[in-house]
Amino acid sequence: MAQPVVSVKGLEVSFATEGGMLNAVRGLTFELAEQEVLGIVGESGSGKSVTALALIGLLPKTAVVKGSVEIDGEEIVGRAEKDMYKMRGSKIAMIFQDPMTSLNPVYTIGWQIIEAVRSHGKVSKDEAKVRAIELLRLSGIPRPEAALDSYPHEFSGGMRQRVVIAIAMANSPRVMLADEPTTALDVTVQAQVLLSLQSALEKTKAALVLVTHDLGVVAGMANRVIVMYAGRVVEFANVDELFYRPSMPYTHGLLGAIPSHAEDSDERLSQIPGAPPTMLNHAGGCPFAPRCPLAQDVCRSTEPALEPVATADGSVHLSACHFRDEVSSMPVASMFKGAEQILEGAEDSGH
Amino acid sequence: MATDSTDTTRSPVLSVRDLVVHFQKKSSLPFAKPTSVVHAVCGSSFDLFPGETLGLVGESGCGKTTTGRAMLQLAEPTSGSIKFDGQELVGLSRKEMGEIRQNLQIVFQDPFGSLDPKMTVGQSIAEPLAIHGRWTDEEGPGLVAEAMRHVGLDPKFASRFPNEFSGGQRQRIGIARALILNPKVLILDEPVSALDVSVQAGVINLLADLQEKFGIAYLMIAHDLSVVRHVSDRVAVMYLGRIVEIADKVDLYSAPQHPYTQALLSAAPLADPKAERQRKRIILEGDVPSPTNPPSGCRFRTRCPKAQDICANEIPDLIDRGQNHAVACHFPEAMKII
């Protein structure tokens, strides 16, 4: 691979809470090249949003961050806020889930884009305005000249999200982070916004880290995918390998749980029994073992390392499972057939 | 006007004709005239047959939730007719409606907002029995335990409070509460959209099991086309207050005829990377217009790639084009969407 624009090594994020240390992210490692799209998937509380915030240095001060995040060769972890301020926007930009709260309601769209353009480097107001119009046009806003004088409340959710994309690409960052960028949007609007995001990547040649719970969005956008569970990367592969040859039972479960609108199936969806563990004081063993139909004694005692699975095309495919090779040859979600729990009870009220 | 997919051999359990629901948007000043009317539902007609699932899909603001609420008179119909087992519901008094609600229950979207945090789970599930005067100290607890077992919850947790349960479990509690009166029809308003996928799958499987066991008819309101395809027998697509297409699910998904249905299907992502790379998306221009001032004629015309002059002047009727496949479009054309 060419010189990576993002290089994350052994990233760990934890928070001190009354109940002990909460390990939100444990040992995340990946590299991304220009224009590559990395999808990070997982369910609520798996640590995917915390990962995105760690990459752009926006975690609260209470967070303990270890490991290394290099963007274009510059280290992010431990960097002073003043320096970080310069990097945000110019090297790394973020697109949040809710476009209503990520735009300032009391300033016009034009003001907010021009501010972004002028905050990094000397640009005259007129030049910045021309650039703002170009950015709005690139992200698919109709009549961009008129849009400059509009306020965010005059725009719909999809239009606002495209303004956010315009601001994110204003200084041609090396990396863009998008945390559930289309979750708040309707499906026809989602299609418009994803298209804007793709053209922004082509224009800026940035790498994209796309955090989402929607496997459909990942299938259409990502080159490579990380699956997170309980703060840990449990599988990493290119998109085809992940969807057609998943090598971790949790990934099998996720893929089997979503119905398709392209074909009919009377088969039951696979359901993963139980609930995700809390991330307080991890006890050891595979965190998925209590919900895994294939779990053996070794899974409950030893946490499996993230290690390679053999692939046909020689691409890197990592799985954190003691039985990764067996699992990778199983039909998708087959191990969950008949693994449904009969009766569920309340959670133990220990937290 | 509308002749939708009416089946003459069976009689529908729920029959809706020309349903209109308007909301007055009141001015914030006292004594001011009402400023505008929100046209939430405008002339929807459909039938729901015993034991089947009718999916109602559309994007936010299309009127699908209002339609569901109107079935229970939770949103008051402005005009039109809703018949349950042949009996007209529009215009019934509160008391008369109360009787009918025993057969017509609803499960809400938000599993956190729809349970009273100060009531135990058992009390919440038992409440419908008490409201309808069917609670007895001898039989009541047994019925609650049975309802909990039906939805996959251990009855020994009936004395716990909602905060001790996860989102999926709370949704099961909401389903148990709706089931305890043995309703004939269940309105499911986005029952799984607040849940993570693995949990969502469990609730979808549960709903299928319950339908098989009790023969309940479901009106399933959802925005997720994949979920709707999985659970429904027939599907109705709504846009800005109108049903634009209604058909058996196989017909609707394999040969949609309305341009909006086609765009919706082509925009919905598939969890299949190879299929995604081959897809040609129909990207609609612009956004859904405001329901306070909907476009004349066909409401989809402002975003429709096929729109002609007639679309602005005449409202297309929902016409059955064979095999119970009804479409409201001046230029319908079956098209396979990949």
Interface residues (C-beta under 8 A of the other chain):
Chain A: E43 S44 P142 S156 G158 M159 D186 V187 T188 V189 Q190 A191 Q192 L195 H213 D214 L215 G216 V217 V218 A219 G220 V239 D240 F243 Y244 G253 L254 L255 G256 A257 I258 P259 S260 H261 A262 D264 S265 R268 L269 S270 Q271 I272 A275 E340 Q341 I342 L343 E344 G345 A346 E347 S349
Chain B: E59 S60 R149 G152 L153 D154 K156 F157 R160 E164 F165 S166 G168 Q169 R172 D196 V197 S198 V199 Q200 A201 G202 I204 N205 A208 H223 L225 S226 V227 V228 R229 H230 K249 V250 Y253 A263 L264 L265 S266 A267 A268 P269 L270 A271 D272 P273 K274 A275 E276 R279 R281 I283 L284 E285 G286 D287 V288 I338
